[in-house]
Amino acid sequence: MTVALPHQRPPVDFRIVDLFAGPGGLDMAATVLGVPSVGIEWDPNAVTTRTAAGLETVHGDVRAYGPKHFPEANVLAGGPPCQSFTVAGTGAGRRALEDVLEFVQRLVDREDRADIDAALAKMDDERTGLVLEPLRWALDAIDDGELRPYDAIVLEQVPAALRVWEKYAEVLTKEGYSVDCDILHTEAYGVPQTRRRAILVARRDGHKATLPDPTHHRYRKGAPRPPRDFVLDSWVAMEDVLTERRSPFQVVSNYGTGGDPKLRGRRRSCEPSATVTGKVSRNRIVTDDSAERDLPRLSHSEAGRLQTFPKRFPWSGGDIAQQIGNAVPPRLGIHVLSAALGLAVPGKDEWHALAEWSPRSEAEADASH
Ligand SMILES: C[S@@+](CC[C@H](N)C(=O)[O-])C[C@H]1O[C@@H](n2cnc3c(N)ncnc32)[C@H](O)[C@@H]1O
């Protein structure tokens, strides 16, 4: 399908199927780039938000579907839920990682799927199976004579998943893909938040896969804000996007480092936010002075903006803080998708389109059908 864009980007010929689509961080990125996408998501809360935002959604379990159900999609995207190997370095974390790598090999060896499924069903942690889903989809598209391999693949997870993406990279390279994967830092892409994510991009048919180049300086705790130079912009601070808050503030994390409440993380409004998690609404906001007077906590719109969602994004359903914490920051998504699909490096048109986006009214949506 070819889509013409409202802000004059050249038409693109991609269509994304997005596994574990959450509230739609990656799909918002696709929307801004004019790339149609359909997300599969099972959480009714996230689906309520997606529906309010007009994002195309299949409400269901990713494991019940496969590439043959989405024959028009030529790009596979996915952000499986965080895995128990997040606790990297611990015995349990290492075992979970080894289990995943072993199952990757069984998929690659084209072992009987019923046997693999039966072994997965016996695992204590069902997320082991979920992190394998993107590879299952990619291999099914390659093996099914009636389908085409995906032209591009884009995957996102917590940093501890990099080892899994590296294994995926080996496998996909043997299947004819060019692959790049690494940890990206969101503030280096203009997100007013420090957040690290393991990203994999893969392309076929002679296109070289490359991760996007950073556009902004990295944040270093205690170091002054670096000035804009010929290559990189200064990082973006919370106060740059939470403009309704007129005086300086500090965000005091809900958790203390190592469990010590005295060591609660703090960020000043003139710095990027710490990683926005599902507990974001528990953070205290205080005045940035010795009085440390309590200020209103972050609204959903504000927490969403720290993730670069538009101001008018219609967060809906329950557990909205968790939905916000789960999402890929759309701005990072725009950079990653543009690089993965070989589109122009995003610029002010895209940032304007993202910031000014608003959900279409029902009348507008009906008129376009
Ligand atoms: C890390 S979030 C993904 C965020 C998403 N990429 C975005 O940009 O907003 C993972 C999502 O997977 C969903 N999920 C977990 N298991 C699932 C399954 N078996 N089928 C469909 N969705 C699932 C969760 O509800 C959660 O919303």
The ligand as an ORCA input file, in Angstrom:
! r2SCAN-3c Opt
* xyz 0 1
  C       6.925     -3.264     26.493
  S       5.265     -3.146     26.023
  C       5.400     -2.683     24.329
  C       5.292     -1.210     24.069
  C       5.099     -0.830     22.631
  N       6.154     -1.308     21.768
  C       4.975      0.670     22.471
  O       5.740      1.287     21.764
  O       4.096      1.275     23.077
  C       4.790     -4.828     25.917
  C       3.293     -5.047     25.686
  O       3.072     -6.426     25.390
  C       1.770     -6.758     25.821
  N       1.670     -8.227     25.841
  C       2.276     -9.086     26.701
  N       2.025    -10.352     26.334
  C       1.250    -10.307     25.220
  C       0.695    -11.299     24.365
  N       0.901    -12.590     24.592
  N      -0.028    -10.898     23.303
  C      -0.234     -9.571     23.076
  N       0.276     -8.578     23.845
  C       1.017     -8.943     24.897
  C       1.673     -6.070     27.172
  O       0.320     -5.886     27.543
  C       2.407     -4.741     26.891
  O       1.496     -3.740     26.515
*
